[in-house]
Amino acid sequence: MERQTDKLTGLISGTELNHAMEALIAKGGEFALVCLDIDNLLIINRDFGHEAGDEVFRLVAKGINRLFPEPCLGFRGTRDAFAILMPGGSKESAFLKAEELRKMIFETQLDYTSEDGKRPNQSVSVGVSSYPEDGGRPPDIFRRADSALVRAKKTGRNTVCLAREEKLIPKTSHFTQAQLDQLSLISEALSVGEASLMREALDDLIKKYDNDMHEMRLRKSV
């Protein structure tokens, strides 16, 4: 079946990422997942125009295609998010390639200037996870890479971070007994741990309200 592609970058639509990971898991063997966001895209669009922002998107896609050739797969997610699947790649080898990509994007001079004569200072923050080291299911592998990406942003952006062991917090009285009983039934039916299901549910909740948070940040930056 033909994959959906993003018009701006030519990369595969991010909606295909989960299916692609499932296919690789079914084949066996390891793979790495690289997740990245463009840093300060709102500021680039504000100070240099949306054409400059689009050029940053194309720059990221160009770097992905050059540094992660087939059988690697590049994906354009929502807004400023990208992902790369690296079949047969370890977390360490993906980290080295991701660092090359980060450096190339940061060092490229784009032909745009602001009203005060400055040029865009574009960069990306990156998180890297791998299968089977960081999980056996696509949501787990993605969450670990995304968590590393968030850590990269919190430590100053323009950084690549590896997934690391997660600290788990025990269930508390914030949940009703009926909810916990239902969770147990679902866990048993799917043969998936309760903690994994709860983390997946929280990820869905965050995504649900992410658009509202994005709009709030946009209004504050203008």
Sequence and secondary structure as in RCSB ss.txt:
>XXXX:A:sequence
MERQTDKLTGLISGTELNHAMEALIAKGGEFALVCLDIDNLLIINRDFGHEAGDEVFRLVAKGINRLFPEPCLGF
RGTRDAFAILMPGGSKESAFLKAEELRKMIFETQLDYTSEDGKRPNQSVSVGVSSYPEDGGRPPDIFRRADSALV
RAKKTGRNTVCLAREEKLIPKTSHFTQAQLDQLSLISEALSVGEASLMREALDDLIKKYDNDMHEMRLRKSV
>XXXX:A:secstr
    B TTT  EEGGGHHHHHHHHHHH S EEEEEEEETTHHHHHHHH HHHHHHHHHHHHHHHHHHS TT EEE
E STTEEEEEEET  HHHHHHHHHHHHHHHHH   S   TTS      EEEEEEEETTT SSHHHHHHHHHHHHH
HHHHTTSS EEE          TTS HHHHHHHHHHHHHHT  HHHHHHHHHHHHHHHHHHHHHHHHHHHH 
